[in-house]
Amino acid sequence: MHKKSILALTVIGISVILVLVIYNFPTLLIIFLLVLAYAKNHFSPIKKEFMIFTLIVFSSAIVEIILVNMTHAWSYSNAQFFGIPYWPPIFWGLLGISLITFYEGISNN
């Protein structure tokens, strides 16, 4: 497996562990997720990474807000912004750029 793929899987694993361990501390979780996204960009950048990350963050926030408020599919106990916490869109953005990095790693072999 290419080192880009390993890095992407590591970032995904760390981000999932962070969410599971410190989701009750949203500010701290956001800081850690953003630092992890920065570190991922530093070690394995992709083209237009900031633009892709930002697009995923905003689009996932809209989707989460719609699903939580209109369909009532689920709810968050610590909602902070239109029925959702601040951290899920950042998590989805990090996951999105990591999956792109993973794809680049396996497609280059």
BAMIMAR-359424 format. One record per residue: residue number from 1; z negated, y negated, x negated of N, C-alpha, C in turn. Coordinates in steps of 0.05 Angstrom, whole numbers. Layout:
BEGIN
pos  n.z  n.y  n.x  ca.z  ca.y  ca.x  c.z  c.y  c.x
NUM  Z  Y  X  Z  Y  X  Z  Y  X
...
This chain:
BEGIN
pos  n.z  n.y  n.x  ca.z  ca.y  ca.x  c.z  c.y  c.x
1  0  24  -17  0  0  0  0  -25  -18
2  15  -44  -11  18  -69  -26  -8  -85  -24
3  -14  -101  -45  -39  -116  -46  -41  -137  -23
4  -17  -147  -13  -18  -166  10  -29  -152  34
5  -21  -127  38  -30  -111  61  -60  -106  59
6  -69  -99  36  -98  -94  31  -114  -119  36
7  -104  -142  26  -118  -167  31  -119  -173  60
8  -97  -170  75  -97  -176  103  -116  -158  118
9  -117  -132  112  -136  -114  126  -165  -122  119
10  -170  -130  95  -196  -139  87  -205  -163  102
11  -187  -183  104  -193  -207  119  -199  -201  149
12  -183  -183  161  -187  -175  188  -214  -162  191
13  -220  -143  173  -246  -129  175  -269  -148  172
14  -268  -166  153  -290  -185  149  -293  -203  173
15  -271  -212  185  -273  -230  208  -285  -215  232
16  -278  -190  236  -290  -174  258  -320  -171  254
17  -327  -165  229  -356  -162  223  -371  -188  227
18  -359  -210  219  -371  -236  223  -376  -242  253
19  -355  -236  269  -358  -240  298  -380  -223  309
20  -381  -198  301  -402  -180  312  -430  -188  303
21  -432  -198  279  -459  -204  268  -469  -232  276
22  -452  -253  276  -462  -280  280  -450  -294  304
23  -441  -280  324  -429  -293  347  -448  -311  362
24  -474  -306  359  -494  -323  372  -498  -350  358
25  -485  -354  335  -487  -379  320  -458  -389  316
26  -447  -401  338  -419  -408  338  -411  -428  316
27  -427  -447  309  -420  -466  288  -417  -452  261
28  -437  -435  255  -436  -420  230  -412  -401  230
29  -406  -389  252  -384  -370  254  -357  -385  250
30  -354  -408  262  -330  -424  258  -326  -432  229
31  -348  -440  216  -346  -447  187  -337  -423  171
32  -350  -400  175  -342  -376  160  -313  -368  165
33  -305  -369  190  -277  -362  197  -257  -381  184
34  -263  -407  184  -245  -426  171  -245  -423  140
35  -268  -417  128  -269  -412  99  -253  -386  93
36  -255  -366  110  -240  -341  106  -210  -346  109
37  -202  -363  128  -174  -370  131  -164  -385  106
38  -180  -403  96  -172  -418  72  -169  -399  48
39  -189  -381  45  -188  -362  23  -163  -344  25
40  -157  -335  49  -133  -318  54  -108  -334  46
41  -107  -359  54  -84  -376  47  -82  -380  16
42  -104  -383  3  -105  -387  -26  -94  -363  -41
43  -103  -339  -33  -95  -314  -47  -69  -303  -38
44  -61  -308  -13  -36  -296  -3  -24  -314  18
45  -12  -337  9  -1  -355  29  25  -345  42
46  30  -354  66  55  -348  80  68  -375  86
47  94  -374  92  109  -399  98  98  -411  124
48  94  -437  123  84  -453  146  59  -442  158
49  41  -433  141  16  -420  150  -1  -438  167
50  -5  -463  159  -22  -481  175  -10  -486  202
51  17  -489  204  30  -493  229  27  -469  247
52  30  -445  236  27  -420  252  -1  -417  261
53  -20  -422  243  -49  -420  250  -56  -439  273
54  -47  -464  270  -52  -484  291  -40  -476  318
55  -15  -467  317  -2  -458  341  -16  -436  355
56  -25  -416  339  -40  -393  351  -67  -403  362
57  -80  -421  348  -106  -430  357  -103  -444  384
58  -84  -463  386  -81  -477  412  -71  -459  434
59  -52  -442  428  -41  -425  450  -61  -404  458
60  -77  -394  440  -97  -374  448  -120  -387  464
61  -126  -412  457  -146  -427  473  -137  -431  501
62  -112  -438  505  -101  -442  532  -101  -415  547
63  -93  -394  534  -93  -367  548  -121  -359  555
64  -140  -362  536  -168  -355  542  -179  -371  566
65  -174  -397  565  -184  -414  587  -172  -405  614
66  -146  -400  614  -133  -391  639  -145  -364  648
67  -147  -345  630  -157  -319  638  -186  -319  647
68  -202  -335  634  -231  -336  640  -235  -352  667
69  -221  -374  670  -227  -391  693  -210  -384  718
70  -186  -375  715  -169  -370  738  -171  -341  748
71  -171  -322  729  -172  -294  738  -200  -282  738
72  -218  -296  725  -246  -286  723  -247  -258  711
73  -228  -252  693  -227  -226  681  -252  -220  665
74  -264  -240  652  -289  -237  638  -302  -265  636
75  -326  -266  626  -339  -291  622  -356  -290  597
76  -361  -313  586  -377  -316  562  -405  -327  569
77  -425  -316  558  -452  -326  564  -458  -352  549
78  -444  -357  528  -449  -382  513  -423  -399  512
79  -412  -403  535  -387  -419  537  -393  -448  530
80  -374  -460  515  -378  -487  506  -355  -506  513
81  -332  -494  519  -308  -511  524  -291  -497  546
82  -292  -509  570  -277  -498  593  -281  -468  597
83  -306  -459  594  -313  -432  599  -310  -413  575
84  -302  -423  552  -300  -405  528  -315  -418  505
85  -325  -401  487  -337  -412  462  -315  -424  444
86  -323  -440  425  -303  -452  407  -290  -432  387
87  -305  -411  381  -295  -393  359  -272  -374  366
88  -268  -364  390  -247  -344  394  -219  -354  386
89  -211  -378  393  -184  -387  384  -181  -387  353
90  -202  -394  339  -201  -394  310  -199  -365  300
91  -213  -347  313  -211  -318  306  -183  -308  311
92  -171  -315  333  -143  -306  339  -124  -318  319
93  -128  -343  311  -110  -356  291  -112  -341  265
94  -136  -334  256  -140  -320  231  -128  -292  233
95  -132  -279  256  -120  -253  260  -89  -254  259
96  -78  -275  271  -49  -278  272  -37  -281  244
97  -48  -299  228  -37  -303  201  -42  -279  183
98  -64  -265  188  -70  -240  173  -50  -218  180
99  -43  -216  205  -23  -196  213  5  -202  202
100  12  -227  200  37  -235  187  37  -227  158
101  14  -232  144  11  -224  116  13  -194  113
102  0  -179  131  1  -150  131  30  -141  134
103  45  -152  153  73  -145  157  89  -150  132
104  85  -174  120  100  -180  95  93  -160  73
105  68  -151  72  60  -132  51  73  -105  55
106  75  -95  80  86  -68  84  117  -69  84
107  128  -92  90  158  -94  91  170  -98  63
108  154  -106  44  164  -110  17  164  -85  0
109  153  -63  10  152  -38  -5  178  -24  -4
